[in-house]
Amino acid sequence: MRSLKIIIFLTSVLIWPALASAFSLKMSTAQIPLQTYLQQADEIYENMSLDEKVGQMLLPSYRLLAIGAKSIKGKSSMDCQTTINNEQATDQEVITACGLDQIAENKLGAVLQDGGPFYNAPTLNHWQKLNALAVTAHKAVQRDPILLIGNDAIHGNSHVQGAVIFPHNINLGVTHDVSLVAEIAALTANDSLWSGFNWIYMPTVAVAQDLRWGRTYESFGNDPELVSHFARAYVQGLQQASHLKFTGALACVKHFIGDGATQYGLDEGDVQFSGDMNAFWKLHGLGYASAIQAGVLNLMVSYSAINGERMHLGGPWNNLNQLKNYGIQGSRFRGFAVSDYNGATRAAYFFNLSHKNKLSTLPEILARTVNSGTDMLMLGVDAKKNPFDSTSPYYYQNVHEVAEALKSAVKQGLIAEPRFKEAVTHILAAKLAMQPQINVASYEQLQKKERVVALKAAEESLVLLKNEKHLLPLHKNMSQKIKYLIFIGETNDLGVQNGGWTINWQGQKGNQYFTGVDQASSGAKTIEQALPDVILRKFKIPLHIYHVNEVSDHLSELNATNTLVVTVVAEPPYAEYMGDIGNPHEVDEWYDSGIANHENNYMPNEQSEVLQLTWSNTDAETLNKLRDKSIPIVTIVYSGRPVVLTAGNAPLSNSNAVIAAFLPGTLGGDALANAMVGQYRFQYNHLSNMLTFPWPRNMQDVVDRFKNGELFKAGYGLPT
Ligand code: GLC
């Protein structure tokens, strides 16, 4: 155990200066002539109409545009989905049916895909078609340098069927490999550009403090220093700064600020903090500081609040304006801030719960948000006066209503001219700094590179938690005797391997988006698909494969030398508040919609109260019989965060080896197989495969945020 302590000490004290210096030598910080672009933006602004200026500040989602196409009187009788599915439909028919003509009508300069699949099928071609039609529709918007098309490509171009899905940020943190992460970002930028998206809502630089948070897996770790190095790497990888322009995709550092530190880990919750702003910045701001130094020109505002004050409405220290106008500890943000999805109206709901002077009209809400530092308003579906009440009236159901409200706020003087001009010119300046270029010859070549890098990242992102008698890597002599491989649990499900934000906002179980040519292009393999081949290739032995329902018929043939059991325990895929766990009853009225509260209806009931994983009873019974014969059991954990493995039938104590794989993406199966046979050695000659969050003994550790100890410290990971 002593040697382990030394490893943890070394990694925590020595790792970062070494890695940081190595990385900074390779990637220079962007020297984009922003002042020049701000001056050019001023000139454009002076020639713009009020409508054009307002149009720059709006960011509708494709789904809002499609709903607008149907809800605006006499607009379009055709339905977007039907029209896009109709191969005979002309481009103009698709533009009208999907509401893309609202881009010209409202002089829009930005759109986003909002977490859902493409209407027809989320293939590369379909996304290319939709984005190309949006650019066509945008041609009518004079003076606008570029149409920004936003994409939540948070682990690869993850809404495209057949795309290589990289490991989520929690995995990338475990790699401790900042140059590899910069490469992932650059590949993701190219992949996005190939599908027509030029703005990526990454990196998330939350320093997650509470594992109950459904977005923990979007955090690189709970150490501000670690997060800051990945923030820099990701921004520089995504934006690809040359000496004058960004030739990659526009990055977006998010969610400003403190989203990972809310009470109970409640998504969109409230951070209770008693220190001053500088102390808060030291805990939660280093990712923004390094992203700004790396040249990031876009920041997304957090839904959450600090000490009860919503970030979209300024926060307790008027944080956003402070960061933009004066900076915090030497970091001054000169780009533009975008709200989160319906962020302004969601913040107004919470504001109105606790303030007498309500923000009741849309112009007032927009004005308060813009005056608090938000420059661009992200607009999505379901913008209701009470976001948690499905019967609540809407604030808006199409982008034109918001354009009118924003115009009214300006005309009424609720938004003063200097603030209005600053918002529009900062958006224009960021656009002027962009010159996106795809720098690979073909999508096939790009994906070939992606598969190599994704495999390396997945391998470096695994953590060996337990390895009784050095079971792993499978020794040659042992492997020569293996005849039977038993797979138990979700060993053949890419959905739990990829996690949320995969094709769909919430992700989904199953392999349906990664079959046939899409499996080949994405490199998607489960452990069940990968391990037999790897054992055959390495040890030249064919295997009999059994599943849980076949064990009893073959039990007499199985013994400790000719059989290996591989099991998977997994969280279901989830995103945002749908992954919140164990929210105490105090917050029920917050989530009356029942989608994320202490009885989180989305998560399996046995999990919604506690952050733990166990085998199903059927699996546990079968595993007991196999363990009674001393047959070795390797358990793989797919989860968005460390989870309790000691409750119920206790996978940790009842397995011989346990690998925490978190959410390793499509190459996760190959990575695990390589690690199990020794093709890849856990942190054998580098500093990867180490936790970036503590691992809990029990749920109380999670609730206490580990103030009374943990099972494994951050930095833990067994070598092989
Ligand atoms: C979501 C998320 C944010 C994402 C945005 C656009 O609500 O909070 O991370 O980028 O909306 O999908």
Boltz pocket constraint, residues with backbone or C-beta under 6 A from the ligand:
constraints:
  - pocket:
      binder: B
      contacts: [[A, 112], [A, 113], [A, 114], [A, 115], [A, 152], [A, 201], [A, 254], [A, 340], [A, 341]]
      max_distance: 6.0
